[in-house]
Each structure stands twice: as structure tokens, then as C-alpha cells.
Amino acid sequence: MANITAQDINNLRKMTGVGMMDCKQALTEAEGDFDKAIEILRKKGQKVANKRADRETNEGNAIARTTAENDFGIAFVLTCETDFVSKGDDFIKAANDIMDVAMAGKFASAADLSSAKLINENKTVGELVNDLLGRIQEKIEIASYVTLSAPHVTAYTHHNKKISALVSFNKTCQGIEEAGKDIAMQIAAMAPVAIDESSVAPEIIEKELDIARELIRQEGKPEEMVEKIAQGKLNKFFKESTLLNQGFIKDGNLSVKAYLETIDKELKVSTFYRLTVS
């Protein structure tokens, strides 16, 4: 049997917003597996906050940037241990210096970036991180790193630097600058899991159906109705959790797909990333 600590229970409570006793019971039933515990809570009808169980409880900065031509972009999360450090001038400068190097070299991975020299300094990004660690005495690392290349790429960094988004489009067109910013902000605010229902991972679909079936049976619905109702709940999930089907944050009467069509009938979202510090 897994050893469930008070810290484990508290961490699950922070992730989900569910009460301590329910979190304890779920972790015990899941033998300490946080993903399984969250699924158990959802199957019991608990309203779980929209947070992933595998997020580390780090502090830091999530930032994104594109080239002047908007054809390439990078987003990454530079993590540390405390919010105080993440708001410090040294840490913020380091994140921006690292981004300068990343954009200049268009590096494909954090590993490649780490060995690159800083602009106008005789040290690498890795050495900069180590120097900062030595001064601040906190663990610091590039925890997430993504790139996008496309006809048009938009980057968005939230004002608190806890969320950033990077989104690419299939073409440039009149109005793409504003539309790109709108969609990047939509991604940051609404945390879609995929572009549309066709791009949702099969395992996510099956998990949502499994949870829906369990809840429907708990409600006492006839077995012959379970699959039909579960499919309805899945369709609701697609509407709420896939980018193109979500209501547009600036006009709830439009879906994101409908909004894009007002800009250009052929404008499509190709890929997106949403990076967070939590």
C-alpha cells in the first residue's frame, strides 16, 4: 500500500479544489497515483479544477516571442522555487536574455539552447543558469520549450508571466495580426486541449466517455441509454475544450471557428501551445 502523506493530500487539494478527506480517500484508492486519483474524484461527481496532475508546483516565468516577420516563434518556461525570485530583476533579465539567444539561433530544443553562447557575453545559456542558481540558491531550469514555424505565428505572454501561448496559422491575410492576438489570448484564457474534435487524443476521448458512463450509471439511468447520454456529454466536452468549438471570448455569440471565418474563410489554426507556471 502506498504511503499517502499529508503533503500529497494537500497537493491534490491544490490541484483539484476538492476537500481534504475526499482527496485522501481518492489517493488511497489510487495507491498514490495522482492521475488516477483525479479520475476517481471525477467519477464520484466531484467538480475538479482544470489543472493537470503532472504539473510541478514550481514558480517562474512563461514567455513567448516571434520574429519580426511573424513566421517563427518560441515559448518556454524558466522555473524557480519561489514567487519572490520569479519576480526579481535578475530572474526576469535572465529569461529575456535566454529568449534573445533562442530567437537568434532558432534552436529546436532546450538542450541545443543550453550550449549556445549569450549575445555579447562569453558564457553559454547553461552557464548563465548555473551562475543564477549560485547567486539565488534555488533550483532553476528551462522546464518547457516549444517552437513553431508557419506562414504566420503569434505569441502571447500574460501580464503575470505565468501563462504564455504560441499559435500558428496556415496563411497571412488582412486582419491576421489582431486575429492572431485574439486566438492566442483565447488559448491562454480557455486552455483548449486540441484544435477541434478530430485532433483530440483517443485516450482523452475514452477517459471522458468512461467518466461520463460512470456518472450516468450513478444517476440510475437505464443501461440502454448510457452510451447515448455519454456521447452527448462528450459533445459538450468538445464544445467546451476544443479551440474551434469554444465560444469566442470577445463575443459569446460566435465560436472561435466562426470568428476566424469573419477574418478570412480560408484562415486555419495549424498548431498551438499553451505553457504555464503552476
GUMARVO-530199 format. One record per residue: z, y, x of N, C-alpha, C, O in turn; residue in one letter; residue number from 0. Coordinates in steps of 0.2 Angstrom, whole numbers, always signed. Layout:
<sites>
nw	nv	nu	caw	cav	cau	cw	cv	cu	ow	ov	ou	type	seq
Z	Y	X	Z	Y	X	Z	Y	X	Z	Y	X	A	NUM;
...
</sites>
This chain:
<sites>
nw	nv	nu	caw	cav	cau	cw	cv	cu	ow	ov	ou	type	seq
+0	-6	+4	+0	+0	+0	+0	+6	+4	+4	+7	+9	M	0;
-4	+11	+3	-5	+17	+7	+2	+21	+6	+5	+21	+1	A	1;
+3	+25	+12	+9	+29	+12	+7	+36	+9	+4	+40	+13	N	2;
+9	+37	+3	+7	+44	+0	+13	+49	+1	+18	+48	-1	I	3;
+11	+54	+5	+16	+59	+7	+16	+65	+2	+11	+66	-2	T	4;
+21	+69	+3	+22	+75	-2	+16	+80	+0	+13	+83	-4	A	5;
+14	+80	+6	+9	+84	+8	+2	+82	+5	-2	+86	+3	Q	6;
+1	+75	+5	-5	+73	+2	-5	+75	-6	-11	+77	-8	D	7;
+0	+74	-9	+1	+76	-16	-1	+83	-17	-4	+85	-21	I	8;
+2	+88	-13	+1	+95	-13	-6	+97	-12	-9	+101	-15	N	9;
-9	+93	-7	-16	+95	-5	-21	+93	-11	-25	+97	-13	N	10;
-19	+87	-14	-23	+85	-20	-22	+90	-26	-27	+92	-30	L	11;
-16	+93	-27	-15	+98	-32	-19	+104	-31	-21	+107	-35	R	12;
-19	+106	-24	-23	+112	-22	-30	+111	-24	-34	+116	-26	K	13;
-33	+105	-22	-40	+104	-23	-42	+104	-31	-47	+106	-32	M	14;
-37	+101	-35	-39	+100	-42	-36	+104	-47	-39	+105	-52	T	15;
-30	+107	-45	-26	+111	-50	-22	+107	-55	-20	+110	-60	G	16;
-22	+101	-54	-19	+96	-58	-11	+96	-56	-10	+97	-50	V	17;
-7	+94	-61	+0	+94	-59	+2	+89	-54	-1	+84	-53	G	18;
+8	+90	-51	+10	+86	-45	+11	+78	-47	+9	+74	-43	M	19;
+14	+77	-53	+16	+70	-55	+9	+66	-56	+8	+61	-54	M	20;
+4	+70	-59	-2	+66	-61	-6	+65	-54	-9	+60	-53	D	21;
-5	+70	-49	-8	+69	-43	-5	+63	-39	-9	+59	-36	C	22;
+1	+63	-39	+5	+57	-36	+2	+50	-39	+1	+46	-35	K	23;
+2	+50	-45	+0	+44	-49	-7	+42	-47	-9	+36	-46	Q	24;
-11	+47	-47	-19	+46	-45	-19	+44	-38	-23	+39	-36	A	25;
-16	+47	-33	-16	+45	-26	-13	+38	-25	-16	+34	-21	L	26;
-8	+36	-29	-5	+29	-28	-10	+24	-31	-11	+19	-27	T	27;
-13	+25	-36	-18	+21	-39	-24	+20	-35	-27	+15	-34	E	28;
-26	+26	-31	-32	+26	-27	-30	+24	-20	-35	+24	-16	A	29;
-24	+22	-19	-22	+20	-12	-23	+25	-7	-25	+23	-1	E	30;
-22	+31	-9	-23	+37	-4	-30	+40	-3	-31	+44	+1	G	31;
-35	+37	-7	-42	+39	-6	-42	+45	-11	-42	+45	-17	D	32;
-44	+51	-8	-44	+57	-11	-50	+57	-16	-49	+60	-22	F	33;
-56	+55	-14	-62	+55	-19	-60	+51	-25	-62	+52	-30	D	34;
-57	+45	-24	-56	+40	-29	-50	+43	-34	-50	+42	-40	K	35;
-45	+47	-31	-40	+50	-34	-43	+55	-39	-41	+56	-45	A	36;
-48	+59	-37	-51	+64	-41	-55	+61	-47	-54	+63	-52	I	37;
-58	+55	-45	-62	+52	-50	-57	+49	-56	-58	+49	-62	E	38;
-51	+46	-53	-46	+44	-58	-44	+49	-63	-43	+48	-69	I	39;
-42	+55	-60	-40	+61	-64	-45	+63	-69	-43	+64	-75	L	40;
-51	+63	-67	-56	+65	-72	-57	+60	-77	-58	+62	-83	R	41;
-56	+53	-76	-57	+48	-81	-51	+48	-86	-52	+46	-91	K	42;
-46	+51	-83	-40	+52	-88	-40	+58	-92	-36	+60	-96	K	43;
-46	+62	-91	-47	+68	-95	-44	+74	-92	-44	+79	-96	G	44;
-42	+74	-86	-39	+80	-83	-44	+84	-81	-50	+82	-79	Q	45;
-43	+91	-82	-48	+96	-80	-47	+97	-73	-42	+100	-71	K	46;
-52	+95	-69	-51	+96	-62	-55	+102	-59	-61	+103	-61	V	47;
-52	+106	-55	-56	+111	-52	-62	+109	-48	-62	+103	-46	A	48;
-67	+113	-48	-73	+112	-44	-73	+112	-37	-75	+117	-34	N	49;
-69	+108	-34	-68	+108	-27	-69	+100	-24	-67	+96	-27	K	50;
-72	+100	-19	-74	+93	-16	-68	+91	-12	-64	+95	-8	R	51;
-66	+84	-12	-60	+81	-9	-61	+81	-2	-56	+81	+2	A	52;
-67	+81	+1	-68	+81	+8	-68	+87	+12	-70	+88	+18	D	53;
-67	+93	+8	-67	+99	+12	-60	+100	+16	-55	+98	+13	R	54;
-61	+102	+22	-55	+103	+26	-51	+110	+23	-55	+114	+21	E	55;
-45	+110	+24	-41	+116	+21	-41	+121	+27	-36	+123	+29	T	56;
-47	+123	+30	-47	+127	+36	-48	+135	+33	-50	+136	+27	N	57;
-47	+139	+38	-49	+146	+37	-55	+147	+41	-57	+143	+45	E	58;
-58	+153	+40	-64	+155	+45	-68	+160	+41	-67	+163	+36	G	59;
-75	+160	+44	-80	+164	+41	-86	+160	+40	-88	+156	+44	N	60;
-89	+161	+34	-95	+158	+32	-100	+163	+31	-100	+168	+27	A	61;
-105	+163	+36	-110	+169	+36	-117	+166	+36	-118	+160	+38	I	62;
-122	+170	+34	-129	+168	+34	-133	+174	+35	-131	+180	+34	A	63;
-139	+173	+38	-143	+178	+40	-151	+176	+41	-152	+170	+42	R	64;
-155	+180	+40	-163	+178	+40	-166	+183	+45	-163	+188	+47	T	65;
-172	+181	+47	-176	+185	+52	-178	+191	+48	-178	+191	+41	T	66;
-181	+196	+51	-183	+202	+48	-189	+201	+43	-190	+204	+38	A	67;
-193	+195	+45	-199	+193	+41	-197	+189	+35	-201	+187	+31	E	68;
-190	+187	+35	-188	+183	+29	-191	+176	+29	-192	+173	+24	N	69;
-193	+173	+35	-197	+167	+35	-192	+161	+38	-194	+156	+38	D	70;
-186	+163	+40	-182	+159	+43	-175	+161	+43	-173	+167	+43	F	71;
-170	+156	+41	-163	+158	+40	-158	+153	+43	-160	+147	+44	G	72;
-152	+156	+44	-147	+151	+47	-140	+153	+43	-139	+159	+42	I	73;
-137	+148	+42	-130	+149	+39	-125	+144	+43	-127	+138	+44	A	74;
-119	+147	+44	-114	+142	+47	-107	+144	+45	-106	+150	+43	F	75;
-102	+140	+46	-95	+141	+45	-92	+141	+52	-92	+135	+55	V	76;
-89	+146	+54	-84	+146	+60	-77	+146	+58	-75	+150	+54	L	77;
-74	+140	+59	-67	+139	+57	-62	+140	+61	-63	+140	+68	T	78;
-56	+142	+59	-50	+143	+62	-44	+140	+58	-45	+137	+53	C	79;
-38	+141	+60	-32	+138	+56	-29	+143	+51	-26	+141	+47	E	80;
-29	+149	+53	-26	+154	+48	-30	+160	+46	-35	+162	+49	T	81;
-29	+162	+40	-32	+168	+37	-32	+174	+41	-36	+178	+42	D	82;
-26	+175	+44	-25	+181	+48	-30	+181	+54	-32	+186	+56	F	83;
-31	+175	+57	-36	+175	+63	-43	+176	+60	-47	+180	+64	V	84;
-44	+173	+55	-51	+174	+52	-53	+181	+51	-59	+183	+51	S	85;
-48	+185	+49	-49	+192	+48	-49	+197	+54	-50	+203	+54	K	86;
-47	+194	+60	-46	+198	+66	-53	+200	+69	-58	+197	+68	G	87;
-53	+206	+72	-59	+208	+75	-62	+204	+80	-68	+203	+80	D	88;
-58	+200	+84	-61	+196	+89	-65	+190	+86	-70	+188	+88	D	89;
-62	+187	+81	-65	+181	+77	-71	+184	+74	-76	+180	+74	F	90;
-71	+189	+71	-77	+192	+67	-83	+193	+72	-88	+192	+71	I	91;
-81	+196	+78	-86	+198	+83	-89	+191	+86	-95	+191	+87	K	92;
-85	+186	+87	-87	+180	+89	-92	+177	+85	-97	+174	+87	A	93;
-90	+177	+78	-95	+174	+73	-102	+178	+73	-107	+175	+73	A	94;
-102	+184	+74	-108	+188	+74	-112	+187	+80	-118	+187	+80	N	95;
-108	+187	+86	-111	+185	+92	-115	+179	+92	-120	+178	+95	D	96;
-111	+174	+89	-114	+167	+89	-121	+167	+84	-126	+164	+86	I	97;
-120	+171	+79	-126	+171	+75	-132	+175	+78	-138	+173	+77	M	98;
-130	+180	+82	-136	+183	+86	-139	+178	+90	-146	+178	+91	D	99;
-136	+174	+94	-139	+169	+98	-143	+164	+94	-148	+162	+96	V	100;
-140	+161	+88	-143	+157	+84	-150	+159	+81	-155	+155	+81	A	101;
-150	+165	+79	-156	+168	+77	-161	+169	+82	-167	+168	+81	M	102;
-159	+171	+88	-164	+172	+93	-167	+166	+96	-173	+166	+97	A	103;
-163	+160	+96	-166	+154	+98	-168	+150	+92	-172	+144	+94	G	104;
-167	+151	+86	-168	+147	+80	-166	+140	+82	-170	+135	+80	K	105;
-160	+139	+84	-158	+132	+86	-157	+128	+79	-155	+130	+74	F	106;
-159	+121	+80	-159	+117	+75	-152	+114	+73	-151	+111	+67	A	107;
-148	+114	+78	-141	+111	+77	-136	+115	+80	-137	+119	+85	S	108;
-130	+114	+78	-124	+117	+81	-123	+115	+88	-121	+118	+93	A	109;
-125	+108	+90	-124	+106	+97	-129	+109	+101	-127	+111	+107	A	110;
-135	+110	+99	-140	+114	+103	-138	+121	+104	-138	+124	+110	D	111;
-135	+124	+99	-132	+131	+99	-127	+132	+104	-126	+137	+108	L	112;
-122	+127	+104	-116	+127	+109	-118	+128	+116	-114	+131	+120	S	113;
-124	+125	+118	-125	+126	+125	-130	+132	+127	-132	+132	+133	S	114;
-131	+136	+122	-136	+142	+123	-131	+147	+126	-126	+148	+124	A	115;
-135	+151	+130	-131	+157	+133	-131	+163	+128	-135	+164	+124	K	116;
-125	+167	+128	-124	+173	+124	-129	+178	+126	-132	+178	+132	L	117;
-131	+182	+122	-136	+188	+124	-132	+193	+128	-127	+195	+126	I	118;
-135	+194	+134	-132	+199	+139	-125	+197	+141	-121	+201	+144	N	119;
-123	+190	+141	-117	+188	+144	-119	+181	+148	-123	+177	+145	E	120;
-115	+180	+153	-116	+174	+157	-111	+169	+155	-108	+166	+159	N	121;
-111	+167	+149	-107	+161	+146	-111	+159	+140	-115	+162	+137	K	122;
-109	+152	+139	-113	+149	+133	-108	+150	+127	-103	+153	+127	T	123;
-111	+148	+121	-108	+149	+115	-102	+144	+115	-96	+146	+112	V	124;
-102	+138	+118	-97	+134	+118	-91	+137	+123	-85	+136	+121	G	125;
-93	+140	+128	-88	+144	+132	-85	+149	+128	-79	+150	+129	E	126;
-88	+153	+124	-86	+158	+120	-80	+156	+116	-75	+158	+115	L	127;
-82	+150	+112	-77	+147	+108	-71	+145	+111	-65	+146	+109	V	128;
-72	+142	+117	-66	+139	+121	-62	+145	+123	-56	+145	+123	N	129;
-65	+151	+125	-61	+157	+128	-57	+159	+122	-51	+161	+123	D	130;
-60	+160	+116	-57	+162	+110	-51	+158	+108	-46	+160	+106	L	131;
-52	+151	+109	-47	+147	+107	-41	+148	+112	-35	+148	+110	L	132;
-42	+149	+118	-37	+150	+123	-33	+156	+122	-27	+156	+123	G	133;
-36	+162	+119	-33	+168	+118	-29	+167	+111	-23	+170	+111	R	134;
-32	+164	+106	-29	+164	+100	-24	+159	+99	-20	+159	+95	I	135;
-25	+153	+102	-21	+147	+102	-22	+144	+95	-17	+141	+92	Q	136;
-28	+144	+92	-29	+140	+86	-36	+136	+87	-40	+138	+91	E	137;
-36	+130	+84	-42	+126	+84	-48	+130	+81	-48	+133	+75	K	138;
-54	+131	+85	-60	+135	+82	-66	+131	+83	-67	+128	+89	I	139;
-70	+130	+78	-76	+126	+79	-81	+128	+74	-80	+131	+69	E	140;
-88	+127	+76	-93	+128	+71	-93	+122	+66	-95	+116	+69	I	141;
-90	+122	+60	-89	+116	+56	-96	+114	+52	-97	+108	+51	A	142;
-100	+119	+50	-106	+118	+47	-111	+122	+49	-110	+128	+51	S	143;
-117	+120	+49	-123	+123	+52	-129	+121	+49	-131	+115	+49	Y	144;
-133	+126	+46	-139	+124	+42	-145	+129	+44	-143	+135	+45	V	145;
-151	+127	+44	-157	+131	+45	-162	+130	+39	-162	+125	+36	T	146;
-166	+135	+38	-171	+135	+33	-177	+139	+35	-177	+144	+38	L	147;
-183	+136	+35	-189	+139	+36	-194	+138	+30	-195	+133	+28	S	148;
-197	+144	+28	-201	+144	+22	-205	+151	+22	-204	+155	+25	A	149;
-210	+151	+17	-213	+157	+16	-208	+163	+15	-210	+169	+17	P	150;
-203	+162	+11	-198	+167	+10	-191	+163	+10	-190	+159	+6	H	151;
-186	+166	+14	-179	+164	+14	-175	+170	+13	-176	+175	+16	V	152;
-170	+169	+9	-165	+174	+8	-158	+171	+10	-156	+165	+8	T	153;
-154	+176	+13	-147	+174	+15	-142	+178	+11	-144	+184	+9	A	154;
-136	+176	+9	-131	+180	+6	-124	+178	+9	-123	+172	+10	Y	155;
-120	+183	+11	-114	+182	+13	-109	+185	+8	-110	+192	+8	T	156;
-104	+182	+5	-100	+185	+1	-95	+190	+5	-94	+189	+11	H	157;
-93	+195	+1	-89	+201	+5	-83	+198	+9	-81	+201	+14	H	158;
-80	+193	+6	-74	+190	+10	-75	+185	+15	-71	+182	+18	N	159;
-82	+184	+16	-84	+179	+21	-82	+172	+20	-81	+168	+25	K	160;
-80	+170	+14	-78	+163	+13	-83	+159	+10	-83	+153	+9	K	161;
-89	+162	+7	-94	+159	+5	-101	+162	+7	-102	+168	+7	I	162;
-106	+158	+9	-112	+160	+11	-118	+156	+7	-116	+150	+6	S	163;
-123	+158	+6	-129	+154	+3	-135	+156	+7	-137	+161	+9	A	164;
-140	+151	+7	-146	+151	+10	-151	+148	+6	-150	+142	+4	L	165;
-156	+151	+4	-161	+148	-1	-168	+150	+1	-170	+155	+3	V	166;
-173	+145	+0	-180	+146	+2	-184	+145	-4	-183	+142	-9	S	167;
-190	+149	-4	-195	+149	-9	-202	+147	-7	-203	+147	-1	F	168;
-206	+145	-11	-212	+142	-10	-217	+147	-8	-223	+146	-5	N	169;
-216	+154	-9	-221	+159	-8	-217	+166	-8	-212	+166	-10	K	170;
-221	+171	-6	-219	+178	-6	-223	+181	-12	-228	+179	-14	T	171;
-220	+186	-15	-223	+189	-21	-219	+196	-22	-214	+197	-19	C	172;
-222	+200	-26	-219	+206	-28	-212	+204	-32	-212	+200	-36	Q	173;
-207	+208	-30	-201	+207	-33	-196	+201	-30	-191	+200	-32	G	174;
-199	+198	-24	-196	+192	-21	-189	+194	-18	-185	+190	-18	I	175;
-189	+200	-15	-183	+202	-12	-177	+203	-17	-172	+200	-15	E	176;
-178	+206	-22	-172	+206	-27	-171	+199	-30	-165	+197	-31	E	177;
-176	+195	-32	-176	+189	-35	-172	+184	-30	-168	+180	-32	A	178;
-174	+185	-23	-170	+180	-18	-163	+182	-18	-159	+177	-18	G	179;
-161	+188	-18	-154	+190	-18	-150	+188	-24	-145	+185	-24	K	180;
-154	+188	-30	-151	+186	-36	-149	+178	-36	-144	+176	-38	D	181;
-154	+175	-34	-153	+167	-34	-148	+165	-28	-144	+161	-30	I	182;
-148	+169	-23	-143	+167	-18	-136	+168	-20	-131	+165	-19	A	183;
-135	+174	-24	-129	+176	-27	-127	+171	-32	-121	+169	-33	M	184;
-132	+168	-36	-131	+163	-41	-128	+157	-38	-123	+154	-41	Q	185;
-131	+155	-33	-129	+149	-29	-122	+150	-26	-118	+145	-27	I	186;
-120	+155	-24	-114	+157	-21	-108	+156	-27	-103	+154	-26	A	187;
-110	+159	-32	-105	+160	-38	-105	+154	-42	-99	+152	-44	A	188;
-110	+150	-43	-110	+145	-48	-110	+138	-45	-110	+133	-49	M	189;
-111	+137	-38	-110	+131	-35	-114	+125	-38	-112	+120	-39	A	190;
-121	+126	-39	-125	+120	-41	-125	+115	-36	-125	+116	-30	P	191;
-126	+109	-39	-126	+103	-35	-133	+101	-33	-134	+97	-28	V	192;
-138	+104	-36	-145	+102	-35	-150	+107	-38	-147	+111	-42	A	193;
-156	+107	-36	-161	+112	-39	-162	+111	-47	-161	+115	-51	I	194;
-163	+104	-48	-164	+103	-55	-162	+95	-56	-160	+92	-51	D	195;
-162	+93	-62	-160	+86	-64	-164	+81	-59	-161	+75	-58	E	196;
-170	+82	-58	-174	+77	-54	-171	+76	-47	-173	+71	-43	S	197;
-168	+81	-44	-165	+81	-37	-158	+80	-37	-155	+80	-31	S	198;
-155	+78	-42	-148	+76	-42	-147	+69	-39	-151	+64	-41	V	199;
-143	+68	-34	-142	+61	-31	-141	+56	-36	-136	+57	-40	A	200;
-144	+50	-36	-142	+44	-41	-135	+43	-41	-132	+41	-46	P	201;
-131	+43	-35	-124	+41	-36	-120	+46	-39	-115	+45	-43	E	202;
-122	+53	-39	-119	+58	-43	-120	+57	-51	-115	+57	-55	I	203;
-126	+55	-52	-128	+54	-59	-124	+48	-62	-121	+48	-67	I	204;
-123	+43	-58	-120	+37	-60	-112	+38	-61	-109	+36	-66	E	205;
-109	+42	-56	-102	+44	-57	-101	+48	-63	-96	+47	-67	K	206;
-105	+53	-65	-104	+57	-71	-105	+53	-77	-101	+53	-82	E	207;
-110	+48	-77	-110	+43	-83	-104	+39	-83	-102	+38	-89	L	208;
-102	+36	-78	-96	+32	-78	-90	+36	-81	-86	+33	-85	D	209;
-89	+42	-78	-83	+46	-81	-84	+47	-88	-79	+47	-92	I	210;
-90	+49	-90	-91	+50	-97	-90	+44	-102	-87	+45	-107	A	211;
-92	+38	-100	-91	+32	-104	-84	+31	-104	-82	+29	-110	R	212;
-80	+32	-99	-73	+31	-99	-69	+35	-104	-65	+33	-108	E	213;
-71	+42	-104	-68	+46	-109	-70	+45	-116	-66	+46	-121	L	214;
-76	+43	-117	-79	+42	-124	-75	+36	-127	-73	+36	-132	I	215;
-74	+30	-123	-70	+25	-125	-63	+26	-127	-60	+24	-131	R	216;
-60	+31	-123	-53	+33	-124	-53	+37	-130	-48	+36	-134	Q	217;
-58	+40	-132	-58	+43	-139	-59	+39	-145	-59	+41	-151	E	218;
-60	+32	-143	-61	+27	-149	-68	+27	-152	-69	+24	-157	G	219;
-73	+29	-149	-80	+29	-151	-82	+22	-151	-81	+18	-147	K	220;
-87	+20	-156	-89	+13	-156	-94	+12	-150	-97	+17	-147	P	221;
-93	+6	-147	-97	+4	-141	-104	+6	-141	-107	+8	-136	E	222;
-107	+5	-147	-114	+6	-148	-116	+13	-147	-122	+15	-146	E	223;
-111	+18	-148	-113	+25	-147	-111	+27	-140	-113	+33	-138	M	224;
-108	+23	-136	-106	+26	-129	-111	+28	-125	-111	+34	-122	V	225;
-117	+25	-124	-122	+27	-120	-126	+33	-122	-127	+37	-118	E	226;
-127	+33	-129	-130	+39	-131	-126	+46	-130	-128	+51	-128	K	227;
-119	+45	-132	-115	+51	-131	-114	+52	-123	-114	+58	-121	I	228;
-114	+47	-119	-113	+48	-112	-120	+52	-109	-119	+56	-105	A	229;
-125	+50	-112	-132	+54	-110	-131	+61	-112	-134	+65	-108	Q	230;
-129	+62	-118	-128	+69	-120	-123	+73	-115	-125	+79	-113	G	231;
-118	+70	-113	-113	+73	-108	-117	+74	-101	-116	+79	-98	K	232;
-121	+69	-99	-125	+70	-93	-130	+76	-94	-130	+80	-89	L	233;
-133	+77	-99	-137	+83	-100	-134	+89	-100	-136	+94	-97	N	234;
-127	+89	-102	-123	+95	-102	-122	+97	-94	-122	+102	-92	K	235;
-120	+91	-91	-119	+92	-83	-125	+95	-80	-124	+99	-76	F	236;
-131	+92	-82	-137	+95	-78	-138	+103	-80	-139	+106	-75	F	237;
-136	+105	-86	-137	+112	-88	-132	+116	-84	-134	+122	-82	K	238;
-126	+113	-83	-121	+117	-80	-121	+117	-72	-119	+122	-69	E	239;
-124	+112	-70	-123	+110	-62	-129	+110	-58	-129	+109	-52	S	240;
-135	+111	-62	-141	+111	-58	-144	+118	-58	-144	+122	-63	T	241;
-146	+121	-53	-148	+128	-52	-153	+131	-57	-151	+135	-61	L	242;
-158	+127	-58	-164	+130	-63	-161	+130	-70	-164	+134	-74	L	243;
-157	+125	-71	-155	+125	-78	-148	+129	-80	-147	+130	-86	N	244;
-145	+132	-75	-139	+136	-76	-141	+142	-80	-147	+145	-79	Q	245;
-137	+145	-83	-138	+152	-86	-138	+157	-80	-134	+156	-76	G	246;
-143	+161	-81	-143	+166	-75	-137	+171	-76	-136	+174	-81	F	247;
-134	+172	-70	-128	+176	-70	-129	+183	-72	-124	+186	-75	I	248;
-135	+186	-72	-136	+193	-74	-138	+194	-81	-138	+199	-84	K	249;
-140	+188	-84	-142	+188	-91	-142	+181	-94	-146	+177	-93	D	250;
-136	+180	-97	-135	+173	-100	-140	+171	-105	-139	+165	-107	G	251;
-144	+175	-107	-149	+173	-112	-155	+169	-108	-159	+166	-112	N	252;
-155	+170	-102	-160	+166	-98	-157	+161	-94	-152	+162	-91	L	253;
-161	+156	-93	-159	+151	-87	-162	+154	-81	-166	+158	-81	S	254;
-160	+151	-75	-162	+153	-69	-170	+152	-69	-174	+156	-66	V	255;
-172	+146	-71	-179	+144	-71	-183	+150	-75	-188	+152	-73	K	256;
-181	+152	-81	-184	+157	-85	-184	+163	-81	-189	+167	-82	A	257;
-179	+165	-78	-178	+171	-74	-184	+171	-69	-187	+176	-68	Y	258;
-184	+166	-65	-189	+166	-60	-196	+166	-62	-201	+169	-59	L	259;
-198	+164	-68	-204	+165	-71	-206	+172	-73	-212	+174	-74	E	260;
-201	+176	-74	-202	+183	-76	-204	+187	-69	-207	+192	-70	T	261;
-203	+184	-63	-205	+187	-57	-212	+184	-55	-216	+189	-54	I	262;
-213	+178	-56	-219	+175	-54	-220	+168	-57	-215	+164	-56	D	263;
-225	+166	-61	-225	+160	-64	-225	+154	-59	-223	+149	-61	K	264;
-227	+156	-53	-228	+150	-48	-222	+150	-43	-222	+146	-38	E	265;
-217	+155	-44	-212	+155	-39	-207	+149	-40	-205	+148	-46	L	266;
-206	+146	-35	-201	+140	-35	-196	+140	-29	-197	+143	-24	K	267;
-190	+138	-31	-185	+137	-26	-186	+130	-22	-187	+125	-25	V	268;
-187	+130	-16	-188	+124	-12	-182	+121	-10	-182	+115	-11	S	269;
-177	+124	-7	-171	+121	-4	-166	+127	-5	-167	+132	-4	T	270;
-159	+124	-5	-154	+129	-4	-148	+126	-1	-147	+120	-2	F	271;
-144	+130	+2	-137	+128	+5	-132	+132	+2	-133	+138	+2	Y	272;
-126	+130	+1	-120	+134	+0	-115	+132	+4	-112	+126	+4	R	273;
-112	+136	+9	-107	+134	+13	-101	+138	+11	-101	+144	+9	L	274;
-95	+135	+12	-89	+138	+10	-83	+136	+15	-83	+132	+19	T	275;
-78	+141	+15	-72	+140	+19	-67	+139	+14	-66	+142	+9	V	276;
-63	+133	+15	-58	+132	+10	-52	+128	+13	-47	+127	+10	S	277;
</sites>
